[in-house]
């Protein structure tokens, strides 16, 4: 079973992975297989711990900025009202 890579792995899963590596219960490729992860995820998680000192997921970085602003919203509202009057 492979986990959805689009979502951050839970802190519990991250903790279990790092614990398994630290205890040396198997090679990293075996640990990756046990948890259903690509090997690169384990290497990235260990690098993150080494560089940041923690294994918590990065915060959500946001999405695309809205392309409309208040002025455009008012224009759109006026256009919709005009079309609604024409259709009536």
C-alpha positions in Angstrom: 0.0 0.0 0.0 1.4 3.4 -0.9 0.3 6.5 0.9 -0.9 9.6 -1.0 2.2 11.7 -1.6 0.2 14.9 -1.9 -0.4 15.0 1.8 2.1 15.5 4.6 2.8 12.3 6.6 1.4 12.5 10.1 3.7 13.2 13.0 3.0 9.8 14.4 4.1 8.1 11.2 7.2 10.3 11.0 8.0 9.4 14.6 7.7 5.6 13.9 9.8 5.9 10.8 12.6 7.8 12.5 12.4 5.4 15.5 12.8 2.4 13.3 15.8 3.9 11.6 17.4 4.9 14.9 16.9 1.4 16.4 18.4 -0.2 13.2 15.5 -2.6 12.8 16.3 -2.9 9.1 17.9 -1.3 6.1 16.3 2.0 5.0 14.9 0.3 1.9 13.2 -2.4 4.1 11.8 0.3 6.4 10.4 2.1 3.4 8.7 -1.0 2.2 7.3 -1.7 5.7 5.7 1.7 5.8 4.7 1.8 2.2 6.8 4.8 1.4 9.4 5.6 -1.3 13.0 5.4 0.0 13.4 9.1 -0.8 10.8 10.0 1.8 12.9 8.4 4.5 16.1 10.2 3.4 14.3 13.5 3.2 12.8 13.0 6.7 16.2 12.2 8.2 17.8 15.2 6.4 15.0 17.4 7.7 15.7 16.2 11.3 19.4 16.8 10.8 19.0 20.3 9.3 16.0 21.6 11.3 16.2 19.5 14.4 12.6 18.4 14.1 10.4 16.1 12.0 7.2 18.1 12.0 5.7 18.8 8.6 6.3 22.1 7.0 3.3 24.5 7.4 0.9 24.8 4.5 2.4 27.3 2.1 -0.8 28.7 0.8 -2.3 28.5 -2.7 -2.6 30.7 -5.7 -3.4 34.4 -5.1 -6.9 35.5 -5.9 -7.0 37.2 -9.3 -10.0 39.3 -8.5 -10.0 42.3 -6.2 -12.8 44.5 -4.9 -13.0 46.7 -8.0 -13.4 43.6 -10.3 -15.9 42.1 -7.9 -18.1 45.2 -8.2 -17.9 45.2 -12.0 -18.8 41.5 -12.0 -21.8 42.2 -9.7 -23.0 45.0 -12.0 -22.7 42.8 -15.1 -24.6 39.9 -13.4 -27.3 42.4 -12.4 -27.5 43.8 -15.9 -27.8 40.3 -17.4 -30.5 39.3 -14.9 -32.5 42.4 -15.8 -32.2 41.6 -19.5 -33.4 38.0 -18.9 -36.4 39.0 -16.9 
